[in-house]
Amino acid sequence: MATNSPIKVSEEVDQLISHAAHFLGRSKKDLVDAAVRDYIEAHRDELNASIQEVMHKLDGSNAAVVSMMTGYTKSELDELGGVPE
């Protein structure tokens, strides 16, 4: 099921998309869809490595989640009063 999720791009990029879609005989939507899928596939190893890095940092505690979201270390969070579990 397709959903409408508008994305914002610069005017220059919009023009590139429009021209490419025109000359390839595709809709802008189809062109962007294919481009994003190709980009993600080309960077799959990088994405997976990043996901694994995040998973290793999370230990199931609230402090780990807050640390990940804020960038503060667990010791910095403790200095600020800690994070209730």
N, C-alpha and C positions, 0 to 999 in steps of 0.2 A: 504494500500500500504506500503510495507516494504521498509525501506531505510537502507543503510549501514552507520552506525555511529560507527567507530572503537573506542573501549575503551582500555585503557592501564591498565593492572594489573601486579603485580609482577610475577616473574617467579614461585614462590612458589604457588601463587593463580592459575596461569595458569595450573600448574601441578594438583592441586586439582580439577579444572574444568575438565581437560582432563580425569583424573581417574574416577571421578564421572560420567561423560557423558558415558564413555566406559562401566562401570559396570551397569549403568541404561539403556543402550541401546538407548541413546538419543544423539543428536548432541550437541556440546558445545553451539551453538547459542540458541537452545531450552532450555538447562539447565539454562543458564544465564538469558534468558527471564523469565522463571518460577521463578527463585530465586529472581529477582528484583521485580516482581509482588507480590510475597509472602511477601517480606520484606516491601514493601510500604503498603500493606494491613495490616500487623502486626503493623505498625507504623502510621496508618492513623490518630488516635486521636492526636498524637504528631504533625504530619504535619498540621492538621487542626488548632490546637492551635497556632502554629507558624504563620500560614497564618493570623489568626484572629488578633494576636498581631501586625503584620505588618500593616494590614488594619486599625487598630485603631490609629496607629501612623501617617498614611497618611491622611492629611486633604484637599488634592486637590491643595495645594500650591507647587510652585517650591522649596521653602525652605524646606518643609517636605521631598520632594524627595531627594534633595541634602543631607539633614541631614541623611536620611536612608542610602544613598549610601556611605557617608564618615564617619559616626559615630560622626560627630560634632553636638553639640546641636544647636538649633536655635539661642541662645544668642551668642555662639561661632562664628557662621556664621555672625551674625550682627557685631561682633567685627572685623571680617575680611573684612567687606565691604558690607555684606548682599548678597542676591540673588534676582536678578530682576524677577518680576512676568510677 
